[in-house]
């Protein structure tokens, strides 16, 4: 099972130090997700990270960064959006509709199935599915190695995602809630949480 870490949706002062430490600790799949932000901030963050980690980073916006920094790939959040013209390379997509999963898997390397549980960071984003719906999708083979669980994922429900046959989990709020961007400088607890998450998926 893969562990995908998604950045906090906003930029903050200690971010590059925390991300570099997470990479040093074995993070191998980071999604740079900063909706509505200027590409300049993403460029600045990338330049502060060691180049050896660029191939482990996927971008959700400003897709030109993929080639400019030799990143792992691009991720399209809007199910109706087409990949950039002529794009060749790794591509992921987000889906929140079980009936579209089969089709979307054909044209992507992997899919994030969104809102499995209530979102931790964006509290107005609620769960889309009942457990029987997910179990049925798993039984039909819609949920498989190419589909990763996104939305409210944390230590306590990795086990559920595993039992449903998801190929990975996407972690955001469960990790970033371990660090107060306004009042903390010490991010030891965040790193400890990352280690616990890595153990849980193995």
N, C-alpha and C positions, 0 to 999 in steps of 0.2 A: 504493500500500500504506500502511495506517495504522500508526502507532506508538503503542501504548498503554503507558503506564507505570503499574505497580501499586505502591502504597506498600509499604514494609517491613511485615511483619505486626505489629510492635510499635512503640510510640511511642518517640521519643528526642529529646534536647534540641535538636539543631540542625535538626530536621525542617522546621519552618516556613520557616527561612531557605533551606534547600536547595530546597524545593518552589517557593518564590517565585522563586528564581533560575532554576530549570528553566522555569517559566512565562515569565519574561522572555526566556529563550533560545529560546522557540518551542514548548514543550510544549503540546499542545492537547487531550490526552485522558488525564486522571489518574483512576485507580480507587482510591478510599479503601477499603482492605481491612485491617481490624483485627479478625480473628475473636476472639469471646469478650470483647471489651473493653466498658467502660462507654461509653454514648453521650456522657457528659460530656467525655471526652477527645477524641472526634471534634469535638464542638462547639467545644472550646477551640482545637483545631488550625485549624478553619475560621475562627474569629474572628481568628486571627493572620495569615491570608492576605488579600491585597487582594481586595476584593469583585468586581473586574472579572474575576477568574479563576473565580468560582463556577460559571459556565455551562460550564466545561470539566471539571468534577468529577462523577464518578458514584459513588454509595455502594453498598456491598455489605451493609450492615446498617443498622438504625435508619433505616428508609425515610422517617420523618417529616422527616428532615433535608433531603430533596429539596425539599419545599415551603418549609420554614422558611428555607433559604438560597438558594432558587431555583437549585438545582443542575441538571446536565445530565440526570440520570436515575437509575434504580436498576438494580442487577444482582443476579440471584438465583443463588446458587451451588448450591443443592440442586435437582437436576432434578425432584424430585417436589413442590416447593413452589409454591404458587399466588401470583400477584401480590396485593398488598393489595387488599381489596375497593374497587371504585370508582376504582382507580388509573388515571389517564390520563397518558400521557407516555412518554418513551423508556424502553425496557426491554431489558436484555441478560440472557443466561442462560449458565450453564456446562454443558457436556455432556462425558461421557467415553465415549460409546457411539455408534459410527458409525451404528448402525441407528436411533437416535432423532433423528439430525440433521435429517432432512427435516421431521419433524413439528414439532420445536422451532423451526426457522427460520420456520415460518408464524406463530408467536405472539410473535416477538421481532424487535427491530431488528437484532440481531447475536448471534452465539454464540461463546463461547470454547470451543474444542475442547481439552480438558485432557490433560496428561501426554503431549505429543507426544514430548518427550525426558525424561530423568530431571530432576526438579526440583532447582534449585540451592539454594533456601532451605530446603525441607523434604526432607531427604535420604532419608526413607523412601518418598517418592512417586516411583515408578518409571514409566518409559515404558509406555504402554498399547498401543502399536501397532508393527507392523513397517513397514518402508518399503513393501513390496509392498501391504499393506493400505491405506496412505495413498494410494499411487499409484492403486489401484483406486477408492478413494472419490473421488479427483480426476477420474478418467475418467468416473465415473457422475454427475458434477456435484454431488456432495454437498458437496465443498469448493469454496467460491466466495467472492465478495466479502463475503458476510455472515458468513463463518466466519474467526475469528482464531486463530492458533496460540499455545497457552499451555503452559508447562512446559519448563524447561531452555532457553528461547530466549535466544540471545545473538548477538554479532556473527558468530561463525563459522557459525551455521546459519540466519540470515535468508535466505541464498541458497536453501537447501533449501525453506523455507516459501514463498518466492516462486515457485520452480519448480513447487510443488504447486498453486499457484493460490489460496493463502490471501489473504484481503482485508486482513489485518493481522497483527502479532505483538504479544504481550503480554510486556513485559520487566519482570522483578523482580530476582532475585538477581544477574544479570549487571551490573546498574547499581549496586545497593546494596552489593555486595561491594567496590566501589571506595572505600568509606569505612568506617573503623572507628569505630562509634558510641561506643566507650568511650575511645578514645585520640586521636582526631583532631578538629581544629577546621577544618582547611583541606579544603575539598571540591572543589578545582580538578580533581582527577583524575576525580571523578564527573561533573562538567560536561563534561569533555573526552570521556568515554565516551559521554555523551548525544549529543554532536555527531557522534561516529563512527557511532552507531546511526542517527541521522537521515540521514546520508549513505548508509548501507547500504540503507535502505528506498527511497531515491529512484530 
